């Protein structure tokens, strides 16, 4: 019974919680803020709402709208330079994982010398950062409550993970209403991303009692609500449960970390341009099936099946694990997650992807089952087409 568990953010969860952003910044005595976002949330009108609430409290807003998916290191210096020039006193991040991760990294560079690459790893950020308020608009990454920022290293062609002290948001305003306008495809990809977080953290070598409790509840919430949120985006109950499940999955993986799905997904984003959620969703069922060959993992997947509401009475651990894998595969297909082929990945990229998975991704270290480059290639092959065979 030895573990580490922590969450960097104070959370206000519920409909209308975004309206508190000005009050929160008043508590930090912040009069001028950098608002970090991407064009998607601007077009959805969400940024305009947030800025209105800020200006109502007489808070001056400096806007940084240059965030793109899988945010590259090259934009972070721009954001930090702007923040320093304008002498902002806090940051407000609005959007999915990309704007929030970018805001975290920009925040590091405001009070710590660049380049950002020197902070890749855990607890390497030495100087305290500015107050950061995270306002998620997707039920996916859970970045609003984690002490992790994932940034694309453009020169090294890999994803950098920067985590630990001074890397999280101070406050998360988690408002289900902000997810109501998500298109079905984004709902599907981000929802499967969150489910991946929950499942991988539950079978991680670093899993603990508190991460397990959050992971299993997240599995339940996400599995039982994702299809409905995808089909009926105006269902506020489904949207609320998805956002709560995403957040609880992040509670779990912030300490337990992730696994082989993410280890493969990061190179898929870097080399093939896949959105992070799509990359995870493409790989999750086949990696689950691969990990389920381990008897200890089968017992864990039995718990996951039960959390999904599957009756496992009378089944062996292997049979229960197979049920969990089949349920995730069926869910993925029902919400039209593409195959790797449909997502534009080329077979000739498999060797490069497998090599990057083994040599550049720390998530592989806590995956419950060891893997070789050849096995990664085989997993990519399985996820390439809609035909699904056992590993």
N, C-alpha and C positions, 0 to 999 in steps of 0.2 A: 504494500500500500504506500508507494512512493510515486509522486507525480508533481508536475507543475501545471497550474491552470490560471489563466488571467484574461481579462477583457479590458482594453484601454478606454472604452467609451461609456459615458453616462447616456442611457437611452430614454428617450421619450417616445412611446409607441402609441399610435392611434390616429383616427381620422381627424384632420385639422391640426395635427401637431406641427406642421410646417409653419403655421402662423406664429409660432413662438420664437422664430429665429431671431427677431429683433430683440426680444426680451433676454434671450440667452446671451447675445453679444453685449448687451448692457451689463450683464453680470460680470463679463470679462473687461468691462470698461473700454470696449473697442468702438472707436468712432469712424474708422476707415477700414474697409475690408477688400480683399481680393476675392472675386466670385469666379470660380473655375467651372467650366461646363463645356459641352460640345454642341454642335449645331442641332442635333436631334432634340434635345430638351428645350432648346430655344424655339424651334419650330413648333413644338408641342405647347408652347405658352407657359411652361413651368418656370423658366428663368424669370420671365416677366413678373410672375406672381411673387417669387422670392424677393426680387429687387423692390417691388412695391412694399412688401412687409418691412424691408430694411430701411427704406427711405421714410416710412411712416415713423420710424424711431430716430430720424435725423442722422442716419448712418450713411456715410459717403461710400459709394461702390465703384471699385475699379474692376473692369470685366476682362477676363482672359478666356477667349472662346476657341482657342486653337487645338483643343484636345481631339484626338482621333482614336479609333479602336486600336487596341494593343499599343498604348501610348509609347512612342519612341523617346529615347533619352534626349534627342535633339531639341524637343520642345520644352523640356524642363528648365533649361538655362534661360530661355525666353521668359517663362513665367516667373522665375525667381528674380531675374533682372528687373522686370516690371514691378514686382512686389517691393523690392528694395528701393527702387527709384521713387515709387509713390509712397513709401513709408507706411505701408499697411500694417495694421495692428492685429489682424486675424484673417483667416481664410474661410470661405464658405464654398463647399464642393457640392454641386448639384448634378445628379445623373446616375448612370450605372457604374460598373466597376472601373471603367477607363477614366472618367473625370475624377473619381474619388482617389484612385491610385495615383493619378498625376498630381492631384492636389497634395497628397501626402509627400511625394517626392519633392515637389516645389517647396513645400514647407521645410523639409530638411535643408535644402540649399539656401534658404533665406538666412539661417543662423549657423550653418556649417559650410565650410569651403567646398567648392566643387573640385573635380567632377563627381557626378552621382555614383559612378562605378566603384569608387573606393568604399562605399557603404554596402555593397552586395554581401549578404550574409546576415548574421544575427548579432544584435546589440553593438553595432559599430558606429552608430550615430551618437556622438558625445554631447553635443550642446542641445539644451532644451529648445523646442520649437514654438512657434506662435500658436495661439488657440485655433483649433480647426473644428468646424461644424460640418458634418456630413449629412446630406439629404439624399437618400437613395430614391431612384425612380424606377428601378427594376427589382424583381424578386429573384436575384441570381447570385451575385458574388458575395454578398454580405460584407463587403469591404468597409462599410460604415462602422463595424464593430471589431475589426481585426487590426493587429499591429503589423500588418504586412502590406507592402506596395510591390506590385509586379510591373516591371518596366522592360521594354524591348531595348536591348543593347544592339544598336544598329551596326556598329563596327564588328562586334563579335558574333553577330547573327544568333542571338539567343535571348531568352527571357531572364532578366535579373530579378532575384527575390531579395528585397530589402526589408528587414523586419526587426522587431524587438523594441527597446526603449526609444521613445520620441518618434515612433513611426505610425501611430494610430491617430484617429480622430478623438478629440476630447468629448464631443457631444454628438450623438446621432439622433436626428429628428426623423422618425420612421413613420411615414404617413401613407396608408394604403390608397388614399385617393389619388396620389401621384402616379400610381401604376395603372389606373383605369384606362388610359389611352394607349397602352402598349399593343402593338400589332400582334396577331397570333404567332407569327414566326419568331418574334423576339420573346414573347411569352414562353414559347416552347423551349427555345435554346437556353434562356436564362433559368428557366425552371429545372431543366435537366442538369444545368451547371450546379444549382443548389442541391439537387438530389445526389449528384456525384460527391459534393462536399460531405454530405451526411454519411453516405455509404463508405467512402474512403476513410473518413476519420474514425468510423466505428471499427473497421478492420485494421487500422494502423497499428504498428508496433508500439506507438506511444499513446495508445488509447488509455483512458483512465475512467474512473467512476463518473466524475462530472462531465467529461466529454461524451461518454456513452449515453448518459441521460439525455443530453441535448441532441445527440445524433439520432437516437431512436425516435424522439418526439418530432424531429425535423423530417425524418423519413415518413412518418405517419401523416403529417400535415401536407407535405409536398405530394406524396403519391396519391392521396385521396382528393386533392384539389387541382392538380395541374391540368388534367384533361378538361375539367369544367372551366377553368380560367382561360384555357386555349379556345374552347368552343364558344364561351359566353363571357367575353371580356368585361361586361358590365356587372357581373356578379360580384358584389362587394365582399360577400362572405368568403368566396373563393380567393379573391385578391388579397384579402386580409390574412387568410391562413397561409397563402403562399409567401407573403412578405415575412410573416412570423417564422415560417419554416426555414426560409432563407437565412434569417438572422440567427436562428438557433443552430443551424448547420455551421455557420461561421463561428459561433461560440465554441463548437466542438473542434473544428479544424484549426482554430487559432492556437490551440495547445497540442492537439494530436497530430497535426499536419495532414498531408494527403498521401497520394500513392501513384501507382503506375498509370492510371488514366491521365492525371495531370502531367506526369513525366512525358507522356506521348503527345498530349494536347499542346503543350508549349511549343515544341518544334513544328507542329502542324500550323500554328498561328504564325510563327516566324518565317518558315520556308514556303508555306502554301497560302498564307493570308486568311486562314479560317478565323472567324470570330471565336473567342475563347469558349463561349458556351456551346457553340456548334461542334467544336473540336472535342470537347468533353463528351457531349451527347453521342457523337459518332462512335466513340471508343468504349463507353461505359458497359454495355451488355457483354461484349466479348472479353473485356478485362475481368469483369465479375466472374465469367465462366472459367477463365484461366485461374484466377485466385481460388475458386471454389474446389479445385483439385486438392487443396490442402485441408486435412481433416479439422484442424483448429478453425480455419476460416469457415468451413461448413457449419460449425456450431454458431458462429457469429451471423452467418447468413440466415440461419434458422430464426434468430431474433429479428432480423430485418424483415423476413417474410411475415412474422407475426405482427410487427409494427405496421405492415401494409394491410393487415386484416385478413391474411391468408390463413386458412386452417391447416395446421401442420400436425395435428393429432394423429398418431399412428405412423407417421412418416419417419424414415431415418434422417439423420442430419444431411446426408447427401441428397436425398429426395427433397427435403425442405429447401436446401440451397438451390436446387434446380428450379423449384417453384419461384424463388425470389428472382433468379436470373430471367426466367420466362416472363414474369410479370413486368420487369423493367424493359425487356425487349418489346413486349406487346404495347406498353405505354409509349415507348419511343416511336414505334411504328404508327400508333394511333394519332400522334401529334405531328406526323410527317417530318421527323428528323431525317435528313438526307443520308445516303451512304457517302463514303469518302469519294467515290467516283462522281456522284451527283454534286458533291461540294467542290469539285474541280481538282482534286488531288491526283497526281500522276503516279503510276506504278514505279516509274524510274526514280522517284524520289524516296522510295521506301528505305533503301540502304542508308541514305543520308539522315533520314528521320530516325532510324533505329540507332545509328551511331550517336546522334545528338541526345537521344533518350538516355543512353547508358553513360555518356561521358559528361553531360552538362546539367542534368536535372537532379537536384537533391531529393526530390519527392520519392525517387526510387528507393532511397535508403530505408524508408519506413514502410514500404509496401510489404504485405505479409508473406509474399512469395518471391524468391529471386527469379530473375529473368535474364536471358541472353539476347544478343542482337538478333539471332535467328528467330527466336520466339517473338520478339517485337515485330519483325517483318511478317511473321505468320499472323499476328494479331491485326496488323494493318491490312493484310490480305483479306482476312475475314470481314473487316469493317468496310472493305472497298466496294463490295456489291451488296445487294439486298438479300442475296442467298446467305443464310446463316448456318454454319456447321459448327460442330464442337471443336474445341482446341485440342 
